[in-house]
Amino acid sequence: MKILITAAEVVPFAKTGGLADVAGALPLALQALGHDVRVAMPKYGRVSNERFGLTNLLDSFPVPLDGQSGPAAVKQGFIGTDIPVYMLANEHYFDREGIYGYEDDGERFIFFCRAALEALKRLDWQPDIIHCHDWHTGVIPNWLKTVYKSDPFFAQTASMFTIHNLQYQGIFGKRVLEIAGLEDYGFIVHPTEPALSNVIDLMARGIIFADVITTVSERYAQEILTAEYGENLDVILRDHQERLFGVLNGIDVELMNPATDKYIAANYDIDSLDRRVENKLALQREANLPVGADIPLLGVISRLADQKGFDILEPAVDHILDMNVQFILLGTGDPHYHQMFTKIAQAYPQKAAIFLTFNAPLAQKIYAGCDLFVMPSRFEPCGLGQMIAMRYGSVPVVRATGGLADTVHNFDARSGEGNGFTFTRYDRWALFAAVVRALETYRHQEVWRKLQISGMSTDFSWHKSAQRYVELYQKAVEFKRGAALGSS
């Protein structure tokens, strides 16, 4: 198949979160299955031509926008050795240091999407499927069913829209509808939230118009059909649930590999787990914590926000640190949690090490050195941390929600089955009880070793996910052709 991936951020060029990891890793897995994959993203000011060896592919061409046109050019980079990345360049919209957070974000990403479609025509490359990621690209399925409906170039092109986090929807005023050239097609009336009928929700448009909708775990695909997780779009999602599927993200198992990781003190694998303790001792020294192989070490790597469960971790931390444990955290986010964890570091200097920053080498050291990896999320569409932790032999303690529930299976002491510890009720005592269960199990090192091996032997690579995406791409094409026949 000919597959175009469209995303606002793509590793290794620009990243703020997991979206970039997916957009950078999935193309490689799809190519390995024999498909022609290409990627489109904006050319931000932070993306260095020299560093990434970018070349000029298309000189300036006009992009229809707001009843007029604006100039775009295409620079080309590569993922791996030969997956083309089309970078849509426009000095006014993208020559900025940041990726998001500008007042004209709606206009910026609409321009990117329109420029990507127009560039395909000039490159004479017709994709079978355009795989759109998150609200930034939600207008593309909308256009394929409206503005480009009668364009023969896209007559056979289907669309998939992937929801990475339903909380971020791209909501703008009606002016965005005019900018996108969709004013003649009118507003979409929201079935339950009248206020949302007076704004443009780009996430909702991706859901309504895409041939297939996916999200990043099977559990989250079910959760977002409910009012609790649906972020006011659950009614729309239920209306289209026959086209909604969950596909679990993978991780880069070549990069995330304790046997070859250049950042950790000692390399190891499932057959040499005894060497892992060297990483724990090195991490304790780097974090200025008392050095001891027998002291259980809890790790957290996260954005510091309520969604990630820090509102229940906050009242539980004192109870946890009253036990014989150590705690290390790496992350940035809500200033409230910066203050909270600073106070914890001051109150427990022998037990807690807090790093309020982003530091990739330190993250690898935490995965390789901590015994337990804690993710108490209120909701988690997929989550990558728990998969990376298990790859490195750290045992996860998570709330059973979204992708956490799909990947972490609660340890049953009677059967010996499971690869981590889970809790369901969203409160501090349920979290605390799960940590206590984990610490009690940690005392029995033979059992703990089986837990580590269970996690490390799980296949979290992109291969299986890519195969499922190909099945759904084919389904999207079938839906597209069926709809076309029905309307002819």
N, C-alpha and C positions, 0 to 999 in steps of 0.2 A: 504494500500500500504506500501511497504518497501522503505523508503526515506532516502537517505544520503545527508546531507547538507555539502558542503565543502566551507571553507572560511579562509582567512588569519588572521582574527581577530573575536573573539566571546566574547560577554558579558556573564559572568562576568570576564573572564580570561584575555583577552587582548583587548584593545580598543584604536583607534585613531580617529574614526569617526562613522558615522551612519551605516556603513556596519556591525560593531560589534553588534549594537543594533538589527538590522534585524536578523543576524545569531543567536542571543541569544533568541529572542522573537518568531520568526516564528516556531521553533520546538515545543514550548509549545502549540501554537495554533493548529498546525497540530496533535499533540498527543491528544488534547482535542476532535478532530474530529474522533479519533479512529485509527490513523495510527501509524505504527512502525517507529519512527524517530530516526536517529542517526546523529552525527555531527563529522566531521574530521577537525582538525586544527593543525598547527605546535606547538610543545612544546617549547616555548621561555624560555630564561633564567629567565625572569621576572615572569613566572608563577610558584608560589611556590607549591611544593608538599604538604607541611604541611598545608598551608592556605586552599587549595582546596581539601585536602584529596585524592590526586591522588594515584592510585595503579598501579602496574606493570601488564599489560595485555598480552603483547607479548614481549618476549626477543628478542635480536638482530637477524634480518633476512636480507638477501641481497636484495638490491634494484638496478635493472638495471639502469645504468646511464653512458652515454658517452662510450658505448661499454664495460664497466666494471661493477662493482657493488660497492655500498656503504652500510654501516650498518644503519639500523633503528630499533627502538624499539617503542612500543606503551604503553603509560600510559593512564589510564582511569580516567576521572572525570565525573561529572554529571551536567546537567542543570535541575533545579527543583529537584525532588527526584529520578527520574529514567530514564532520557534521557541520554544515554551514549554519552560521548564526547571522541573520539579517538584522542589522542595527539601524533603526529608523532615526535619522538625524534631523533635528530642527533646532537652530540656535536659541530661538525665543522660548520654546517649551522645555527643552531638555538640557541645555548647557548650564546646569545648576549643580551644586555640590550634592544636594540631597536627592532622594527618590520620591518621597511623598511629603505631605504636610503643607502644600501650597494652596492658596485660595482658588487657583484655576486648575486644580487636579482633574476635575471632570472634563474640562476642555482639553487638557494635556493628553489624557489617555484616550479620549475619543479621536483626537488627531492621530495618535500612534496607531490605533486600530484601523482607521481609514487609510492611512499611509501604507500599512502592511498589506491590505487588500489590493490597493492600487499598484504596489510594487510587484506583487505576484503576477499581475497582468503584463507588466513591462518585462519581467523575467521569463514570461511564458512558461510558468511552472504551475500546473493545476493540481492542487491537493485533493485527494479523495476525502480527507477529513481535516478540519481545523479544530484543534484541541485548545480550548480557551480556559485560562486559569484565573479564577477569582474575578471580582467586580470590574477590575481594570479592563477586562476584555469581554465583559458581558454584552456589549453592544454588537459584537460581531454576529452571534446567532440571530439577533434582532434584524440586522441589516440583510442577512442572507435570506430572510423570509419576507423582506419588504423592499428596501432600496435596490438590492441586487437580485431580486427574485427573477426578473426577466433578462438578466445578463447571462448570455450563453456561456461565458467563461466559468461561471460558478454553478452552472446548471446541475452538475453531478457532485458538488461539494457539500458534504454533510458537516454538522457541527456537534462537538461535545463540549459541555461546560462543567468544569470541576470546581466544587465548593471546598475551599481549604479551611475557612472559618466563617460561619454564617453571620457572626457578630459584625463583621466589617462588610457593609453592603454597597457603598458608593452612592449615597443619597444626595441629590442636588435639586436645585430649583428648575422650573419649567424652561428656563433659558437654555439649559443643556439639550433639551429636546430639539430646539431650533438649531443649535450648533451642529447636532448630529444629523440634521435633515430629516427628522422623524415627526415634525409637527403635523404633517398631513395625516399621520396614522393615529394621532390622538393619544390621550392619556390611557393608562391601564387602571381601571377601577379596582382598588384593593377591597377584597370581600369582607374584611372585618375591622380594618383600621382606616377610617375615613381620612385621617390626616395624611396617610401615605398615598392617597389618591391624588393629592395635590403636589406631589414631588416626583422626581425621577429616581427610581431605585434601579441601578444598573445590575445589581445582583439578581433582582427579581426578573429583569428582562432576559438575562442569560438563562434562568430557570424556565421561563415560559416559552422561549423560542428555540432552545437547543433541541436537537434530535435525540440526544441522550444526555442525561445529567448524572454526574458522579460526585461522590465525596470520598474522603480519604480513609474510611474504614467502614466495615459493614455495620458495626454497632451504631456509629454516628449517623449513617443513612437512615436507620430506624428512629433514632432519638430525635432528629430534626423534623420528624412528622408530628411531634407532640408540641403542645403549647410551652412546655417547660424549656425545651431546647430550640424551638423553631424561630425565635427572634422575630415574631410577627409575620413570618413567611410560611408557617406550617400549613395554613389552609391552601396556599398556592402549591406547596410541595405535595400535599395530599392529592390535589387535583391532577398532578403530573407524576404520581408515584410509580406508575407502570413503566416510566422511563428513568427512574432513579435507582442507581446501583452504588454499592460501596466497594472500593478497591483500596486495600491497605497499601500505604506507602512502603517502600523499601529503604534500605540504607546502603551506602557505598561500602561494600564489604572488603574492597581492596584498600580503601583509605582507612576505614575503621577496622584495623586488624592488629590485635596485640602482638602477633608474631613478628610484625614488621614495623610497628609504630616507632618513628624516630624520636618522639618526644618523651617516651617513658623510660624509666631507669633500667628495666629488665624486660626483654621480650619473652613471650611465653605463648603456649597454645593449650588446647584441651588436654594434651598428653604431658604437659610440663607445668601444671598448675602450681606446683610447689614453689616455682620461681616468682609467682605473683606477689608474694609477701614483700619482696624487695621494693616493689612499687609503693606499697603501703608505708613502709618505713621511710622511703624517700619523700613521700607526700607529707608525712607527719613532720619531718625535718623542715621542709620548705614552708609549711604552714605554722612553724614555731609551736607545735603541739608536742606533748610528751611522747616519746618514741616507745612503742610497745606493740608487738605483733598480736597480742591477745585482746587489746582494747577494741571493741567494735567501733568502726568508723562509718558514720552516716554521711552521704554526699547528696548535694542538691546543685543542679545546674539549670537555671531557669530565668525567664523574664519574671520580674517581681510584680505580680498583679493578682488581684482577687481571683481571676479565672484559674490561676495556677494553684489555688488552694492555700494561699498564704494567710487568708483570713481565718482558716481553722488551724493552720500550723502555728500562728502567732500565740493563741492561748495554750497550745500544747507544748511549746518549746521548753518551758521551764520544767514541766513534768518529765520530758524526755531527757533533758540534761541533768536532772537529779539522779539519773541512773549512771552506771559506769560505762559511758559512751563518749565518743568525740563526734563533732559535727563540723562539716566544712561546706560552705556555700559560695557559689560563683554566679553572679548575675547582676543585672541592672533593671530599673523600672520605676515603680511608684515611689516618690520621695518618702512617703510614710514608711515603707518597708526598708528603705535605706536607713532611716533613723532607728527603726526597730532593731535591725540586725547589728547596727553599730553599737547599740546599748547591750545587746546580747554578747558581743565580742568583749565588751568592757566588763560585763558581769561574770563571764565564764572564760577568762583568759587561758586556762589550762584545758578547756574542753571545746571551745568554739573558735573557728577561723573563718573570717568573712572577707570575701573579695568582691567588692561592688564595682565590677568592671567586666569587660569581655576579653577573654584571654584564651585563644584556641589551644596553645600548648598545655596550659594549666587544666583546661577541660579534659584533655586526653589523660592527664595524670590522675585526675579525680576518678574518671571511669575505671582506670587500671588499678587504683589504689584503695578505693572505698569498698567496704563490705556490703553495705546496703545503699540503694539509690532510691530516694524518696520523691514521689510525684503524686501529691494529694489533690489533683485538679478537680475543680467543680465541673468542668466539661473539657474534653480533650478530643478534637476531631480525629487525630491520629496519634501524635506524639512520636518523637524519634529517640528521645533520651532513654526511655526504658529499653528500646531495642539495642541501642549502642551499649548501654550498661550490661545487658545480658551477654552481648558479644564479647565483652571484656571480663565476664565472670563476676560482675557485681549483681547482687540479688535485689530486684525491685520491690518496693513497697508502694502500692498505688491504689487510688480509688477506682473501682470497677465502672468506668465510663468510657464511651467512645473507643478509640483505638487501644487504650490501656486495657479495657476488658477483652478485646480481641487478641491481645498478645501476652498478657500476664495471667497465668492460671494459678489460682490460690493453692498453696501447698496443703496437702492432706496428710497429716502425720500417720494416719492408719494405713493408707495405701502407698504412701511415699510418692504420690503423683503431684505434679505442679512445678512451677518454675519461679514462684514469687509469692508475695503476700498481698491480698486485696481486702478492701472494705467497701461497703456500699453506702451506709448512712453518712451524710455530709456534715460531720461535726468533729470537734477535737477529740472526743472520747473514742470514737470509732477509729480515727487515725492513730491515737495513742495505743489502743488495743492491738492494732495491726503491727505497730513497731515492737510492742512487747512480745507478741507471738514470734516475730522474726528474731528478736534477741534471744529468746528462749531456745529457738532452733539453732542459732549460731553456736550455742554452748556444745552442741553435738556435732563435732567437725566432720564425721563421716557422712552424716545426713546433709550437712551444709555443702559438702563437696558434690553430692548428687544433685543438689539444687543448682550449683554452679554449672555442672556439666549439662544439665537439662537446658539451661538458658543458652550456653555456648554452642550447643549442637542444633539449635533452631535455625532454620534458613530464613534470614531476614533480607536476602538479596532482592534486587529489582526484577530478577528473571520471571518469577511467578506472577508478580504484579503486571509486568509488561505483557505477558501472555493474556492475562485477563483484559487489559486495555485493548489489545488487538481484537479480541472477541467482541468487545463493546463498540469498537470502531466499525466493525462489520455490521453490527446491529444498527448503528446510527445510519449507515449508508442504506440499509434495507428500509428503515423508517423514512428516510429522505425520499427514496424512490417510490415507496408506497404512497406517501403523501402527494408526490408529484403526479402519480397515476390517478389518484383519487380526485385531483383538482383539474385533470385534463378532460 
